[in-house]
Amino acid sequence: MATIMAIEFDASNNRSKLWLETNSQLLVHAFTHPTIVHWTLYTKWMNCMKFKVNYKLVFVSGILKFQEILKV
């Protein structure tokens, strides 16, 4: 939900770039496979994916090793 709120905030303020850091592989997977998002959040998630925002998503593992996962 926090990711959805961040994307909506950036879109409403006409920002075109967003840097997201996460330790959730599920969130990373949701960017490429949006059908895995729970039905209660699916509509909001799909609306966020329609915004013209350039995402930079960085996966942060439990041992604080940075690994770039998705670059759009």
C-alpha positions as CSV (number, residue, x, y, z in Angstrom):
1,M,0.0,0.0,0.0
2,A,2.9,2.4,0.7
3,T,4.2,1.9,-2.8
4,I,0.8,2.7,-4.3
5,M,0.6,5.8,-2.2
6,A,4.1,6.9,-3.3
7,I,3.3,6.4,-6.9
8,E,0.0,8.3,-6.6
9,F,1.7,11.2,-4.7
10,D,4.4,11.5,-7.4
11,A,1.8,11.4,-10.2
12,S,-0.4,14.0,-8.6
13,N,2.6,16.3,-8.2
14,N,3.7,15.9,-11.9
15,R,6.9,14.1,-11.1
16,S,8.3,11.8,-13.7
17,K,10.9,9.8,-11.8
18,L,10.5,7.6,-8.7
19,W,13.1,5.7,-6.7
20,L,11.8,2.8,-4.7
21,E,13.8,0.7,-2.3
22,T,12.2,-2.5,-1.0
23,N,13.1,-5.8,0.7
24,S,10.0,-7.4,-0.7
25,Q,10.5,-9.8,-3.7
26,L,6.7,-9.8,-4.0
27,L,6.7,-6.1,-4.8
28,V,9.4,-6.5,-7.3
29,H,7.5,-9.3,-9.0
30,A,4.3,-7.2,-9.0
31,F,5.8,-4.7,-11.4
32,T,6.3,-7.4,-14.1
33,H,3.3,-9.7,-13.2
34,P,0.6,-7.4,-11.9
35,T,-2.0,-10.2,-11.7
36,I,-0.4,-11.4,-8.4
37,V,-1.6,-8.3,-6.6
38,H,-4.4,-9.1,-4.2
39,W,-7.9,-8.3,-5.6
40,T,-8.5,-5.6,-2.9
41,L,-5.6,-3.6,-4.2
42,Y,-5.6,-4.7,-7.9
43,T,-7.5,-1.7,-9.3
44,K,-5.4,0.9,-7.5
45,W,-2.2,-1.0,-8.6
46,M,-3.3,-1.1,-12.2
47,N,-4.1,2.7,-12.1
48,C,-0.6,3.3,-10.7
49,M,0.9,1.3,-13.6
50,K,-0.8,3.7,-16.0
51,F,1.0,6.8,-14.7
52,K,3.8,7.9,-16.9
53,V,6.5,7.5,-14.2
54,N,10.0,6.2,-14.7
55,Y,10.6,3.7,-11.9
56,K,13.9,2.8,-10.4
57,L,13.4,-0.2,-8.2
58,V,16.2,-1.5,-5.9
59,F,15.9,-4.7,-4.0
60,V,17.5,-4.6,-0.5
61,S,18.0,-8.0,0.9
62,G,18.0,-8.9,4.6
63,I,21.8,-8.6,4.8
64,L,21.8,-5.1,3.3
65,K,23.3,-6.1,0.0
66,F,22.0,-3.8,-2.8
67,Q,21.0,-5.4,-6.0
68,E,19.3,-3.6,-8.9
69,I,16.3,-5.7,-10.0
70,L,14.2,-3.6,-12.4
71,K,15.1,-0.6,-14.4
72,V,12.4,1.0,-16.6
